[in-house]
Amino acid sequence: MGTFSTLQIEKGLEIPRERLREWIIRGFIKPSHPSPGQGIKTEFSRLEVYKVALFRNLIDFGISRKVAGLYIDKFLPAEDEESEILYIVFRFKGNTIGAYTVKEDQGEHWALALDTGQIGKYDKEGKCPFIPGPSLEGGRGINSWEHIHVVDFKNIRLEVDRQLAE
């Protein structure tokens, strides 16, 4: 799979150097091999480059950097599972974000409480541990989302691969 330097990411994804540096310093983006000192390059795996592209997509949509950083840090899978993700559906209501990851053969529902930072996975009955009220299929409560944002993660991967190859 290989690794990529910050310079390769800056050029390939057209992200200004200081912006990427700020995202790393503030912990929104976490490279697998952070620079141990000045003059030594930081290295990113391919999945981490996809996460940078997704992070930018989310903040361009209007999601705060804090929330976007929490999502990519907590919800995205390990290296060996990332190729299965096709779409990510974000649903917003008050202080909660629901995330539904659509994979090639299945989906997973997650929720993130912005006020407490709690993260929970919906069970088979459609209940989340920290969200009281009806299940996902209940038709009321948390299911009446105010906003929805769909991210074509497969397209993000393809576009990043194309940009890094140039």
Protein Blocks (a to p, Z undefined) as FASTA:
>chain_A
ZZadfklmmmmnopafklmmmmmmnomaccfbdcfbghiacdddfklmmmmmmmmmmmmn
opafklmmmmmmmmpccfklmmmpmbdcdddehjbccdddddfkbccdddddfknopacd
ddfkopafklgcjdfknopajllcfbdcdddfklmmmmmmmmmmZZ
